[in-house]
Amino acid sequence: MGHKLAISKIENVTHDVRQFTFEKPDGFEFTPGQAAEVGIDRDGWRDAGHPFTFTSLPDWDQLQFTIKIYPEHDGLTEQIGTLKEGDSFIVGDPWGTIEYKGKGTFIAGGAGVTPFIAILRMLRDRGELSGHRLIFANKTEADIILRNEFDAMPGLEVIHVLSKEDKDGFEHGRIDKQMLQRLVGSTLEKFYVCGPDEMVESINGALKEMGADPDGLVFEE
């Protein structure tokens, strides 16, 4: 049985991404990078079981999800897009295979950045961001989730990649082996990869070809 949690705050992050904040139940514990199976308190959707990553930190008084809304899809994210403050999520127990394992590069595609939000916030609060890199791929500049927050993180190298716009200050195209060789340099570090399945598979393959330790690749399995 999941926890029924009322939404206390909804904020727009981009044109199609919203941040949902709600009260954390007593004793609820998770680690940065973990997700939970989520439904909403509506008939037919309480057991929807879609995974979303916590973007809050474990020591916060609230829980938070940052969710991309797909109004054209006939599914849970379309329903979530119609929620208002006071409506409720049904949140299961935390799980997940993405966790922080040491200094390295985070590579994300679109909403795939969400497991990294809490990890990077944790490192920021500890003053341990120096030596980390975020390579963040999106279609357009308007699609970049929490851009201002990432760009302001002290010590974090942020590289934005746009596939559908060619603009000054941004990498253009898709993240492939050639781009990684140019941006990463040494592969003697951890690599955290999250995004569409095809992207994750392609990037992991390129990193292995470049000499990255397969055991140093962290992704949702």
Secondary structure by P-SEA (a helix, b strand, c coil): ccccccccccccccccbbbbbbbbccccccccccccccccccccccccbbbbbbcccccccbbbbbcccccccccaaaaaaacccccccccccccccccccccbbbbbcccccccaaaaaaaaaaacccccccccccccccccccaaaaaaacccbbbbbbbccccccccccccccaaaaaaccccccbbbbbbccaaaaaaaaaaaaaaccccccccccc
